[in-house]
Amino acid sequence: MEEKKYPIIEEESGMDKCCESPVGYAATGSGYANIVEASDGEAVDVAEDWDPGIGPYSMEELNARIDEAEIFIEKAEKGDWSDWVTEEQSRANLYSKYPRLR
């Protein structure tokens, strides 16, 4: 069987980095500084007023969410599953709210 010869592609200098700006893909609202490093090494500001709307926005709110989750888990361990839904119920809720997901 004949061995296939593939062309040798020489890489151009400076082509080892992505050329797209990271500003459009910046994940903000996570509590980290609103600064992203661009491919050229310069810092790029992300709008401080951008809010994904999922919080928590303070340590008190975070701790309250954790406490609430622990209460639900303890109730489930004791046999009270009223605060939980099955995967099928969750999918049905999503499909009724967002029919395009079907």
Order of alpha helices (4+ residues) and beta strands (2+ residues): beta-beta-alpha-alpha
